Amino acid sequence: PVVFHVIHNGDAVGSGENISDALIMAQLNQLNLDFRKLNSDASLIPSLFAGVAADAEVQFCLAQRTPAGAATTGINRVYYNQSAPTTSYMDNTVKPATIWDRTKYLNIWTANLSGGILGYAQFPGGSASTDGVVCLHSSIGSVANPNPGGGVYGKGRTATHEVGHWLNLRHIWGDANCGNDQVS
C-alpha cells in the first residue's frame, strides 16, 4: 500500500503543488505499468537491456487504512507554510511529522521542492523517520495523463525511478563514474 503525502502551501486541491487526485491515480497507474513491464513504451528499452527486462511482479495500491485503522483514500494532504521546501526541511521536519509506518506503507511525498530537484529516495536501511520517496509535485502524472505543469518530466517517471532506489536499485552506472551497481 502507498500513501501520498501532498505537501502544500494552501493552494486549492488540484491547483499548484496541491495536485489533484486524478494525477495521483495516474502516477500510481504508471508505477504499476512500469514495474510490471506493461508500459506502452517498453519497446524503447535499449537492446543491451531488452533481454533482461522483466515483470518485477510488484503491485502498488493506495492505502485503504491509516496506521490507526481508520478508512483512508491513501492521499494525505498536509499544509505547511513553505512555498518551496528544501530537502533538508523535508527530511528534518515534514517527513518525521507525517510518515506512516514504513514496514506497512510506501510513503511518497510530493511538494514544490526547491533547488531544481525532481526527486529523491531513501535506500533500505536508512532512518525509520524519513523512509520513502520525495517527488517534485509537477513530476506526478503518467504517460497517458501527464502533469500539465511538468513538461517532459510530468509523465510519472521520476517516481518510478525513485521507487526503484527505494527498492535498493542503484543507477546502472553505479552512482559513481564507472561505479558498481551491485548487480552481476
Disulfide bonds with the S-S distance in Angstrom:
none
